[in-house]
Amino acid sequence: MLLDRLGEALAPGVDGLVRRVSRVSPDALTVTGLALNGVACALFALAGGEGYADPDRLRWGGLVALAAAVFDMLDGRVARLRGRETQWGAFLDSTMDRYSDMLLYLGLMILYARFDDTPHMVLVWVAAFGTFLTSYTRARAESLLASCAVGILERPERLALIILGAVLNHVVGVLWLIAVLANLTAIQRIFYVHRELKRGEATGGPR
């Protein structure tokens, strides 16, 4: 994927940053990322007013969400560098990711609520619904199968779209992309799990 290649290109710089913050607890980095997404949520919500979205506040919200994404990337690398990878850390990171996702959608929902713009509020909800189902279907599938890394829109791509949409003031177009592609990804995973279970390749676990 494009983001994977970008991550490889940025890896030397990221590793240098990791070494600079290596004394910081990975859990603290995770929680900091969540807090920054809370700030982005507030900026998105406050962008509504006077019948239009303030592009400057949207842009700042996108930049703060980008900073949050950097912290989200650092926590796992710091844990690996310090040999502190734990099940608790992985659980906390995954849980905070879900909260962070919903905070960004909450900010956009409030933005359109301030305009009394029901169609776009519904669009935010459909995008959020697809985001939740994408994560849930993978987690549930991997209790039955060894892996379920299928689908066209993973979390990094969704975050990149939201950040770009906010920075470039094209939030509605981005929400349409996420609403369609995230739900399509969830459907892809449903069909994938059905096919793999039919083939008898499940690793076990309750249905």
PyMOL commands that set and color helices and strands:
alter all, ss='L'
color gray80, all
select helices_A, chain A and resi 2-20+26-46+55-81+87-113+118-141+155-167+171-198
alter helices_A, ss='H'
color red, helices_A
select strands_A, chain A and resi 48-49+52-53
alter strands_A, ss='S'
color yellow, strands_A
deselect
rebuild
show_as cartoon
